[in-house]
Amino acid sequence: MKLFDETKAGAKLLVLLPAIAIVSVPIMAWVLITRLFEEPLTPADVAVVLRKSLEGASDAEDEMDNLTSMKIADPRLNDIKKQLVSFPFSDWESPEARRALQDMLARVEAMPARPTS
């Protein structure tokens, strides 16, 4: 009596391998594509958006929406984005909101162009 039937195991493996490929290839492609399209933003880019918001520029809201909706590779800038997304102020013109934006702007302007390791 055989405990392990090699022909059945081989047939299962032949069915299982294509199924694994069908599932894993799209997942790997999605991961690669999302990595390729991370925005290579610099602190100067983020500073421009924050400055526009503080100055009340006509396109500031669109710029801020773009900044908060994109994937950002730089973890320092991503932290700023997270702060903006969770911003508790409904009125961006309030003194508290302006101070918070000014603090963020000062932090961004003090950042070197590239993260240090």
FENPE-V541756 format. One record per residue. N is the residue number from 1. RES is the residue in one small letter. SS is DSSP state (~ for helix, > for strand, _ for the rest). PHI is phi in whole degrees, -180 to 180 (999 if undefined). Layout:
# FENPE-V541756
[[N/RES/SS/PHI] [N/RES/SS/PHI]]
This chain:
# FENPE-V541756
[[1/m/_/999] [2/k/_/-91] [3/l/_/-86] [4/f/_/-134] [5/d/_/-93] [6/e/~/-64] [7/t/~/-69] [8/k/~/-68] [9/a/~/-65] [10/g/~/-66] [11/a/~/-67] [12/k/~/-63] [13/l/~/-65] [14/l/~/-66] [15/v/~/-80] [16/l/~/-72] [17/l/~/-60] [18/p/~/-63] [19/a/~/-64] [20/i/~/-63] [21/a/~/-64] [22/i/~/-62] [23/v/~/-81] [24/s/~/-79] [25/v/~/-62] [26/p/~/-63] [27/i/~/-65] [28/m/~/-64] [29/a/~/-64] [30/w/~/-62] [31/v/~/-61] [32/l/~/-63] [33/i/~/-65] [34/t/~/-65] [35/r/~/-68] [36/l/~/-67] [37/f/_/-100] [38/e/_/-66] [39/e/>/-74] [40/p/_/-83] [41/l/_/-74] [42/t/_/-110] [43/p/~/-57] [44/a/~/-63] [45/d/~/-63] [46/v/~/-68] [47/a/~/-60] [48/v/~/-61] [49/v/~/-65] [50/l/~/-64] [51/r/~/-63] [52/k/~/-60] [53/s/~/-65] [54/l/~/-67] [55/e/~/-84] [56/g/_/74] [57/a/_/-61] [58/s/_/-63] [59/d/_/-99] [60/a/~/-61] [61/e/~/-64] [62/d/~/-64] [63/e/~/-61] [64/m/~/-66] [65/d/~/-60] [66/n/~/-62] [67/l/~/-63] [68/t/~/-79] [69/s/~/-101] [70/m/_/-92] [71/k/_/-84] [72/i/>/-117] [73/a/_/-74] [74/d/_/-74] [75/p/~/-62] [76/r/~/-66] [77/l/~/-74] [78/n/~/-65] [79/d/~/-64] [80/i/~/-63] [81/k/~/-60] [82/k/~/-62] [83/q/~/-63] [84/l/~/-65] [85/v/~/-65] [86/s/_/-94] [87/f/_/-58] [88/p/_/-80] [89/f/_/-91] [90/s/_/-85] [91/d/_/-108] [92/w/_/-69] [93/e/_/-93] [94/s/_/-66] [95/p/~/-58] [96/e/~/-65] [97/a/~/-65] [98/r/~/-63] [99/r/~/-64] [100/a/~/-63] [101/l/~/-64] [102/q/~/-64] [103/d/~/-64] [104/m/~/-62] [105/l/~/-61] [106/a/~/-62] [107/r/~/-64] [108/v/~/-67] [109/e/~/-66] [110/a/~/-84] [111/m/_/-76] [112/p/_/-68] [113/a/_/-58] [114/r/_/-121] [115/p/_/-65] [116/t/_/-91] [117/s/_/-83]]
